[in-house]
């Protein structure tokens, strides 16, 4: 019997050892190719041999060592997070740890430059730990459900990134370098980084060895773990602190290495790691190998002594496809309902009168934004000649905000009707990020693209992202989990493309950074007329398609039975939604969440009929973004908060409330 037990164990271990050996051989071959093909100074230069040796010893070798160490630390961090949370997509990127660490460091450097002498690990650890605690607190009511944790992590990342961008734009002389560094550059000029990060990895591995038994017990359910004498909450917090510390140490040293902590444990399992001890050994090795091979590829494909892209940004390109591959494995213990829209507590008796009141409120808000403001003497209402003097400055950005809000609300309305899912919106589903990828492509193809080229490229990018999301989530009948997570995956992939350009630090990166912030302070007559013309051409199409909006949420089978061409109608609505997303994204950036909130407000107020609900959504969207733009100019006068950030700070908590309220549970 003993032999019968041992033989299967050997059969299981052999593939793991074999795959590990193959990964090691691949790393050695890549390093050999790098040594042979590395750029060198011309031999006819004086002291070329000495300088080439310095480049080898003080740059290439420590860079390779830091890649191995950072990859191992992130692999171990991801394995700990996935095991302690029982979440297959947990890592520093999906839980907001990396974004929180970067925000804390940006605050320290951008707002308190005198603190630059303090160790970066302190602020990075504090920011990362605060981010993950916020995510866990938000998802605690649902038992740390994997889907809820991922979505709350997305929202924390969104808000933290928006705040980082705001600080960078406000204090660019200090913080722009933080954003470039934050893309995950492994370039080294000495062995200091290796000396700093190496001992931290050793401490993490030693602590992980001591945690093998608790982690094995925690793979059971909470009741079984407590029955075996495990102090569950304190042990969970200790393991989380260790994982965050490892990830924050890497972030502080080399920047954000996107999604490596997600990929490494899954690669280890694919290679044969099953038990906790095997996973804690294999995941760091897999992370080290993945980051080392990616860095070697970046160096081999780069011209001369400059990197084609930061290694962290190149690694992040793996995150989106990997999340898409993991979607079938992710199951929610508390599934969201596809019909989990905010419950309509009443139906309006006189919807036309309510619409008239909304329109009146919108006009009053426009009047407020154009006339009331702050100056060095305090609050003032501009009247008479002063009003007409200020009008050329205030009117364009007010029109841009109102038209962009209406178009985003229309796009959200289309997406929610097209998928039958109340959580669909351009920002949540990655469609706005797809527009950013299109903008990035336009900046690469044309140094200074015209507005027409920019809008066209952003429309194509948004359309590709939306169609990809529809194709992926259609397999799950547009269920909330698959829909949202596919949107996160596509958004991560598109934003990784944007990050590659941001990290170059040139004018194109600054243009993308301005777009990310969602600023309207440069809005002029061209932007205002663009918004007006777009609204005048696109919005009137929506009432014509009212029958489609009534039938498509019922499913493809019902739509076909009543003679609706499902494929053509979905394609046309997708193109319309892409246009209604790309133009506002061009005008105000990607972060507003107006497309999510406006249709919800229309339903909450009590608009039930499709046409009335659409009109109310348009008015709510215009009012939300107009109010956000006005407040963004007033709250910290004389400085401005980007309107996209301000609107995201309003919309983010709403989405989190919607995800965690009781009505979304089955």
Buried (B, 14 or more C-beta within 10 A) or exposed (E): EEEEEEEEEEEBBEEBEEBBEEBEEBBEEBBEBBEEEBEEBEEEEEEEEEEBEEBEEBBBBBBBBBBBBBBBBBBBBBBBBBBBBBBBBBBBBBBBBBBBBBBBBBBBBBEEEEBEEEEBBBBBBBBBBBBBBBBBEBBBBBEBBBBBBBBBBBBBBBBBBBBBBBBBBBBBEBBBEBBBBBBBBBBBEEBEBBEBBBEBBEBBBEBBEEBBEBBBBBEBEBEEBBEEEBEBEEBBBBBBBBBBBBBBBBBBBBBBBBBBBBBBBBBBBEBBBEEBBBBBBBBBBBBBBBBBBBBBBBBEEEEEEEBBBBBBBBBBBBBBBBBBEBBEEBEBEBBBBBEBBBEBEEEBEEBEEBBEEBBEEBEEBBEBBBBEBEEEEEEEEBEEEEEEEBBEBBBBBBBBBBBBBBBBBBBBBBBBBBBBBBBBBBBBBBBBBBBBBBBBBBBBEEEEBEEEEBBBBBBBBBBBBBBBBBEBBBEBBBBBBBBBBBBBBBBBBBBBBBBBBBBBBEEBBBBBBBBBBBBBBEBEEEBBBBBBEBBEEBBEBBEEBEEBBBBBBEBBEEBEEEEBEBEEBBBBBBBBBBBBBBBBBBBBBBBBBBBBBBBBBBBBBBBEBBBBBBBBBBBBBBBBBBBBBBBBBBEEEEEBBBBBBBBBBBBBBBBBEBBBEEEBBE
